[in-house]
Amino acid sequence: MKIILKKGAQVKIISGRDKGKTGEILEINRKLEKVKVKAVNMIKRHTKPTKENKGGIISKESFVHQSNIKNIDIQKTVKKKVKK
């Protein structure tokens, strides 16, 4: 079954460390079949100070494999269409 994913769609994490969390898709990497979801799979990056950035420890999202997410938006639209 093919999963239809679009940037900005609401998804739910179904497995892994962040199981049960929901968020919107920020970025999609179709070649690696991975998705970046807002406030899910947070990692710490230690960055050096530069002219533009102050540096220090920065928290940011990392990619999650698309098999570990479930699209919430599509389920809501399907339920509305099935309604008699």
One Martini backbone bead per residue (centre of mass of N, CA, C, O) as a GRO file, in nm:
protein
   84
    1MET     BB    1   0.095   0.037   0.024
    2LYS     BB    2   0.054   0.368  -0.042
    3ILE     BB    3   0.183   0.665   0.084
    4ILE     BB    4   0.041   0.984   0.137
    5LEU     BB    5   0.263   1.264   0.124
    6LYS     BB    6   0.270   1.595   0.274
    7LYS     BB    7   0.337   1.902   0.334
    8GLY     BB    8   0.161   1.966   0.647
    9ALA     BB    9   0.075   1.703   0.741
   10GLN     BB   10  -0.085   1.495   0.961
   11VAL     BB   11   0.087   1.284   1.201
   12LYS     BB   12   0.160   0.951   1.337
   13ILE     BB   13   0.337   0.769   1.561
   14ILE     BB   14   0.374   0.395   1.568
   15SER     BB   15   0.696   0.386   1.624
   16GLY     BB   16   0.918   0.404   1.881
   17ARG     BB   17   1.019   0.654   2.092
   18ASP     BB   18   0.756   0.846   1.972
   19LYS     BB   19   0.507   0.701   2.041
   20GLY     BB   20   0.194   0.888   1.976
   21LYS     BB   21   0.286   1.121   1.831
   22THR     BB   22   0.219   1.445   1.689
   23GLY     BB   23   0.246   1.603   1.355
   24GLU     BB   24   0.408   1.790   1.113
   25ILE     BB   25   0.534   1.812   0.803
   26LEU     BB   26   0.850   1.950   0.694
   27GLU     BB   27   1.001   1.698   0.546
   28ILE     BB   28   1.098   1.521   0.235
   29ASN     BB   29   1.266   1.199   0.153
   30ARG     BB   30   1.219   0.994  -0.115
   31LYS     BB   31   1.486   0.835  -0.152
   32LEU     BB   32   1.494   0.740   0.173
   33GLU     BB   33   1.206   0.732   0.306
   34LYS     BB   34   1.183   1.018   0.469
   35VAL     BB   35   1.071   1.210   0.766
   36LYS     BB   36   0.999   1.535   0.899
   37VAL     BB   37   0.885   1.605   1.228
   38LYS     BB   38   0.740   1.800   1.448
   39ALA     BB   39   0.874   1.733   1.759
   40VAL     BB   40   1.037   1.475   1.642
   41ASN     BB   41   1.324   1.329   1.691
   42MET     BB   42   1.524   1.465   1.885
   43ILE     BB   43   1.837   1.641   1.856
   44LYS     BB   44   2.177   1.707   1.928
   45ARG     BB   45   2.377   1.999   1.842
   46HIS     BB   46   2.717   2.084   1.812
   47THR     BB   47   2.813   2.422   1.773
   48LYS     BB   48   2.999   2.656   1.632
   49PRO     BB   49   3.096   2.964   1.629
   50THR     BB   50   2.983   3.235   1.429
   51LYS     BB   51   2.879   3.513   1.272
   52GLU     BB   52   2.572   3.406   1.267
   53ASN     BB   53   2.625   3.206   1.507
   54LYS     BB   54   2.657   3.133   1.847
   55GLY     BB   55   2.615   2.849   1.942
   56GLY     BB   56   2.608   2.525   2.074
   57ILE     BB   57   2.320   2.365   2.185
   58ILE     BB   58   2.101   2.207   1.947
   59SER     BB   59   1.765   2.147   1.879
   60LYS     BB   60   1.646   1.893   1.644
   61GLU     BB   61   1.517   1.741   1.382
   62SER     BB   62   1.469   1.415   1.263
   63PHE     BB   63   1.443   1.144   1.083
   64VAL     BB   64   1.171   0.931   0.967
   65HIS     BB   65   1.034   0.658   0.875
   66GLN     BB   66   0.744   0.605   0.684
   67SER     BB   67   0.659   0.329   0.836
   68ASN     BB   68   0.628   0.501   1.131
   69ILE     BB   69   0.371   0.635   0.995
   70LYS     BB   70   0.046   0.812   1.017
   71ASN     BB   71  -0.215   0.941   0.847
   72ILE     BB   72  -0.469   1.163   0.957
   73ASP     BB   73  -0.611   1.327   0.729
   74ILE     BB   74  -0.720   1.089   0.554
   75GLN     BB   75  -0.905   0.955   0.765
   76LYS     BB   76  -1.104   1.192   0.789
   77THR     BB   77  -1.196   1.198   0.487
   78VAL     BB   78  -1.298   0.906   0.466
   79LYS     BB   79  -1.521   0.923   0.684
   80LYS     BB   80  -1.689   1.141   0.536
   81LYS     BB   81  -1.747   0.974   0.271
   82VAL     BB   82  -1.888   0.719   0.408
   83LYS     BB   83  -2.105   0.877   0.499
   84LYS     BB   84  -2.487   0.853   0.491
   0.00000   0.00000   0.00000
